[in-house]
């Protein structure tokens, strides 16, 4: 039971940390163009 007093705050802190990282990446424009890189892989631009 005593371990729960340590594990619960640590898990809550980890969840808030993960949410902070997600929203920070979202604000920095990480998820703006979801289709561009996928289509760029399929294009054949090899000029030999």
Secondary structure, 3 states (H helix, E strand, C coil): CCCHHHHHHHHHHHHHHHHHHHHHHHHCCCCCCCCHHHHHHHCCCCCC
